[in-house]
């Protein structure tokens, strides 16, 4: 996902300025170390449940104050430094947008993405 292009596309919507005061972004990147014990990781194998991902996106977009949500999760063999997950949440005020992004991130990671580290 080109984040700048995604936001520019959202801004083309004539109603954007009437509904959006904040856009938050998450760009998840493959680490070179394991979260649990910091062991060196040469890569990860990722699979994405696209239907689940879309269901979560729609649910977050229906939250109070949220106007648009974009998501891209990459699958396959990924190496450290590769972009893995992009989330863009546009909404009215931070009290609505921050929790929506946090909830979306947690749900996507736990429900829609599975990964296996390669050592």
N, C-alpha and C positions, 0 to 999 in steps of 0.2 A: 504494500500500500504506500502510495505517495501521500504522506500526511498533509502537506501543504495543498496538494491538488484536491484531496478529500474535503478539506475545510473550504476551499474556494468553491467547490461544487455545492456544498451546503449553503454557502452565502449567496449563491445565485437564486435560491428560493426567495421569492418576494416577501414571504412572511418571516424569514429568518430574523431580521432585526427586531421584529415585534415580539419574538419569543426567546431570543438567546442573549444572555449577558455573560456567558462563560462557556468555554470549550476546554475540556480536560482530555489528555491523551496519555495512553500507556503504550510504551514500546518495549516489549519483552525480548530479551536477547539471550542466546545460549551462553551459559557460563562455562568456563574451562575447569570448574571444580564442582564436586558434588555438594549439595546443600547439607546433607547429613554429617559427613565427616571431612569435608574439604579435599577428598581424594581427587586427583587429576582425572578429568574427563576428556576423552578425545572426540566425543560427539554424543548425540542423542538420536534415537529413533522415535519419531512423533507420529501419532495418528489423531485425526480430528473427526469427531462426529458432527458433520455439517448440519444435519437436521436439528440436533440439540443446540448447536451454536446459534442457529437462526431463531429457534424458539426462545432462547435466553435473550437475544438481541431485541426481539419483539416485546418480551415482558419488561425489560428495562426501559424501553422506549415508551411504555405505557405508564411509567412512574410519574408522580406529581412533578411538574416543572421540566420534564425532559422532553426535548423537541425532536432530536434526531440522534441515532446511534449507528455507528459504522464499526464493523469488526472484520478482521482478517487473521486467520490462524493458519500457519503453514504446516504442512505435514511432510514426512519423509525423513531422510537422513540429514541431520543438521550438524554443523560444526561450531565450535566456540566462536562467538562474534556474529553469528548469523542472526538476523531478525526472525523472531518466532511468532510473536503475537502483537497485533495492533488493535487498540480500542480507542474510539473517538466518541465522546459523549458531549452533546451540546444541550444546554438548558438555560433556565432563567437565572437562578441564583446559586451561590456556592453551597448553601444549606441543602439544596436538592441535588446538585450535580456531583459533589464529592461523594456522598454515600452511594449514588447510583453507579459511579465508576468503580468504587470499591466492591460493591456487591457483584457487579458484572464480572470483574476480574476474578473474584473468589469462585463464583459459579462456573465460569468458563474453565478455569483450571481444575476444578473438582469434578465437573460433569461432562465437559465436551472434549477435553484433551487428555490423552494418555501418552506417557513417554517412558522410554527405557534408556538409561544412561549406558554409554559404551566407555569402558575403561581401557 
